[in-house]
């Protein structure tokens, strides 16, 4: 059905096409017809363009269309008599993304020049210096209450076109520097105020020894940071290239260097012989546990990343599972493409569950079951109090 384009020609920069062999099949406009109508836009190009958005679309009739006129980014579809069927004032096309990395954007701090805002009136300054106190919770509470009261007072008396710069120190991580946990909550508070009062509040974060540059107090940007005299603002950028994968089986390894120390190494889970009761599983999803974070950050003495996962059995030396079975379970060292596990740690994935859902279940539910049944000896009819902050294990309980 998507090969309805029969003729294609060009005249004075406009493209024309003749479409045939398509029936409406109950559609007001058959999707294959619209697809064929857009083919003249991409004809003769080396790259692949895909329609991204349509503006000012008007459907005139539902008869089978036979001719298409494409001029620039506008499209007109007519029937065999020349009567219009569909007009689109503007079609925006975008090149097809061929690399997965190009689909992903991350928020990162980038150097900026604030000279464009130099002619603006200087903003009022709310200095949120860290308060004194014996404990972090007490300091955070005093910080938030004080900032909220000062912010509300300024908003209540501000005049037209007046702006405010809320100044913090090390409330955000710009270039890998440490974050002050007392200052960081200020940004969450002020971001809420920025949504309620757009365009009048700037968050300005300074380094330990930085002073607010004059241009930073005149900017209209919502968030800026200064480190060692250089000014930054958050922008969406493509992330750095990901870890290269190995041919064949692979796994993620923590070398002890934190997040930067993660590396992909070759594995043997695809070739190691199976012992009795073992199952070879192609991994489709992995549950990320705080244990994995602790391993990467060297908080605990362990080397295996990934405790739970889900996938498909590709080979079995067990009577319980066969190739093709969808399974979930406890997979030691599951951050990889393949894993060999004993059948006692596996269970079938319930019907209707995705691999991602199944991979999030094993550790929390096994932990809850062990705690309530094996340790506490909980029996039918008894009551148990599950704290609201018990996390995944509490939800499982």
N, C-alpha and C positions, 0 to 999 in steps of 0.2 A: 504493500500500500504506500510505502514511503519512496516509491520510484515513479511518482506521477508526473515528473517534469519531462515533457516531450520535445519542446523546442525552446531555444534561447537565443535572443539577438539583442543588439545594442544600437541605439540611434541618438546621436547628439548627447552622449553622456548618460542617457536614460537606459535602463535595462528592461527588457520585456521577456515574458515567458508564457508558453502555452502548456496548460495542465490538462490531463485527461485520465480516464480510467478510474475515477474516484466516485463512489456513491456516498450520499449523505449519511446513510446508516443511522438515521435518527438524530444526528448532530445538527445544530444550527449552522456550524461550520466545522467540517471534518478536520481533526488535528493534522492529518497527513496532508491535507490541502494547504493549510497554513505553512507547514514545513516546506512543501514544494514551492510555495510562493516566495519564500525567503532564500531559495537557492541562488537566484541571480546575484544576491549581495555577495556571496562567497565565491562565485564562479571565477576561476582563473587566478585565485590567490594561493600563495604557498602556505600561509598559516590557516588555521581553522577558526572561523568566527562563529560564535553562538549568540542567539538572541538573549539579551539580559533584561530589558524592560520595554514596555509598550505604552505610548502616551496618546491620548485623544483617539481612542478606538471606537468606531461606530459600525454597527452591523446593519446593513440596509435590506438584505434579503437572505433567503435560505436556499436558493436554487444552486445547482451544481455550477461551480465556476470553471471557466476554461481559459481565461487570460489574466495575466498579472503584469502590472506596470510598477517598476521600482525606480524611484527617482531620489537619489541621495539616500536619506534614511526614512523616506515615506513610502508606503505601500498602498496600492489600490488593486483590489481584486474585483473582476467583473465577470458576468456570465457570457454566454455565447452571443447575446444580442447587444452587448456593450453596457448593459445596466449594471450599476455598482452593486456588489455584494458586501464588500468590507473595505473600509478605509482606515488606515493607521497613519496619523500625522507624523509620528516619530517613533522609530525603532532604534534602540541602543544596542549595539553589538559589542561583544567582548571576545578577546582571543581566548581559546581554550587553554587552560592551565595543564601543562604536561608534567610538571614536577610537583610532588605532594607538598614539598616545603613551601611552594609559592601560595598554597591555600591557607597557610597558617600565619597569623600575625600575633605579635606579642607587644606588650607595653614596656617601653624602655626609655630611660632618660637620655636625651640627646642635647649636645651643646647648642645654644641659641644666641642670637644677637638682639638685644632689646633697644637698639637705637631708634627703631621705628616708633616707639612709644615715648620718646624723650620729651615731646611737646605736651604731654598730658599733665594735668595737675597732680601733685604728689598726694598719695593716699594717706589717710589716718593710719596709725600703727597701733595694733594690739599685740603687745609683747607677752607671749605665753612662756615666760621663763620657768624652768622646773622649780616647784615649791619645795621648801624644806619639810622633812618628815622622817620618822623612824622606819616606816615600812613602805614598800612599794604600793600596796593597795591604798594606804592612807594618802600617799602623795598623788596617786591617780585620781582618787575621789576629789581631793582639794583642787587639783588641776582642772578637772572637767567642770566642777561646780563654778569655780572662778571664771573660767573661759566662757561658760554659758551665760553667766550673769553679765559679764562685760559685753558679750556679743549682742545680747538682747537689748542692753541699754543703748548701744550704738545704733542698732537698727531702729529703735524707737525715736531717736532724735536726728537721724541723718537727713540731710536735705537732698534735693534733686542733683543727680550726677556725682554725688559724693561716693567715694570708694574707701574700702578698708583693706589693709594688709595685715594678715594674722601671721605673726612671726614665731616660728618654732626652731628648735635646734636638734638635728639628727632624729627627726620624727620619721623620716623615710630613708631607705637604703638607695643611694644614687650610684655609687661605684664600688659596691661591696663593703661599705663601711658599716659599723655596728649601729643598730637602731636603739634609741632611748625609749624603753617601754613606757615610761611615764609621759613622754611627749607624743608618742604615736597616736593615742586615742583622740588627740585634738583634731587630727586630720579627718577622722570619721565624723566627728561632731560638726566641723566646719563644712564638710562636703554636703551635709544635710541642709545647712543654712544656704549654701550656694544654690541648691536646687530650688529652695523657696524664694530666694532673692537673686536671680541670675544677673551676672554682669557687674556686680558691685563688690565682690569679695575675692581677694587673692590670697592663696596659701603660699607663704614664703618660708622655706626651710633652709637654715644656715648650718654650716659645719661648725666644728668646735671653736675655731678661731676666726670665723668670718664675720664681717660686718655687713649690714644691708646696703648694697650698692644703690645709689640714687635712682638709676633706671629701673631697678626691681620694685621700687615703691611707686612707679608710674605705669606699670604694665597693666594691660587688660587681661592677661592670661590668667586662668583660674588657679594654676599650680606651677610654681617654679622652685628651683633649689639652687643654692650657691655652695660650691665646694672649692676651697683654696682660690677664691676670687673668680672662678669660672661659673657661668650661669647655665642651667640646664632646665629643660621642660620635657614632660612625658610625651612621647609620640608612639604611634603604631609602626613597627618595623618587622621585617621578616626575621625570624630567629636564626641563630647560627646553624650551620649545617649539622644534621644529626649524626649519631654514631654510625659508622659504616658497618654493614652486616657482613658476616662471613658466609662463604658458600657452604651448603649443607647445614647441619645442625649448629646452632649457636646459643649462647647464654650471656646474660649481663653479669659482669663481675665488678665488685667493689674493691678497689686497690688500696683503700685507706686514705685517699686524698679528698674526701668529701664528694660533693656533687661533680666536681671537675675530675674526680678520679674514677668515675664510672667508665667502663670500657666493655666492648663486645669481644668475646673470645670464642674460639671454635669449641664445640661440644661433641660428645660421642654418643648421645642418647639415641641417635638414629641407627647406630651399628652395634652397640654393645649387646651381647647375647642375653636373652631373657632366661631367668631362673624360674623354677616352678612357682606359680602364683603371681608372677609379675605381668604388668601390662605396659605396653608402649603407647603413649598418648601424644597426639599432635595438639599443641597448646593453641587455643583460640582466644582466651581472655585470662587475665591475672588479677587477683584482688590485691590492692595496695594496702598494706598494713603498717601501723606505726612501728612495728618491729623492723620493717625494711628501712624506714627513715633512720632509726637508731643505728642500724648496721652501717649505713652509708656515712653517717656523721661520727662513727667510731664511739658511740655511747655505750655499746655492748660488745662483748668479745664473741663475735659470730661472723660467719662468712657467707652463709646461704641467704640469697635474696629471694623473696617470694615463698609464701607458705601455703597459698591456696590458689586454685585455678579451675579452669574448665576447658574441655576440648573433645576430640574425637579419637577413639581407639583405632590404631592402625595395625597393631599386632598384639596377640594375647597368648600367654602361657597359663591362663586361668580358665576354669570352667564357668566363672561368673560373668565374664564379658567376652564380646566378640568384636572383630573389626567393624567399624561403622557406628558402634554405640556412642551416644553422647553422654559424657560423664563429668562429674564434678568431684572434688576431693582435696585432700591435703597433699600438695606436691612440693616436696623439699627442693629448693633451687629451681622454681618454676619460671623465673624470668628468662625465657628462652623459647626456642621453636619446638622442642621435643623434650619429653621427660619419661623416665621409666620409674614406675611406682608399684608397690604391692597392692593387690586387689582389695585388701582390708581397708585401705584408705580412700576407696572410690565408692561412688554411688551414682545411679542413673540420674540424669537431669530430668526433672519433672516436665511433662508436656506443657508447651506454651512458654517455657522460660527461655530467655536469650542466654548466650554464653556469658555476657557481662553480668546478668543477674545471678547466674549460677556461681560465678567466680567470687561473688561477694559474700557467700553464705557459709562455707565450711568452718573457718576458724571461730567466728562469733558463735555459731550454733553448737559446735562441739564444746567450746568453752562453757557456754551456758548450761548445756546438758550435764557436763562433768560436775560443774559447781552445784547445781540444784539436785541432781539425782545421785551421783556417786559420792560427793562430799557431804552435802546437807541431808541426803536421804529423804528428799521431799516426796510426799505421797498424795494420792488423790484426796481432795477435800481440805487440804491444808492451805494456808494463806502465806504469801511471801510479798515483802515490800521491795520493789525495784525502784531505785533512785532515778530521778529524772535525768541526771547527768551520767548515767551508766553507759552511754554510747551504744555501739553496735551489739555488745554482749547483752546490755539491758534490753534492747529491742528484741533480740533473739529469745531472751528469757520470757 
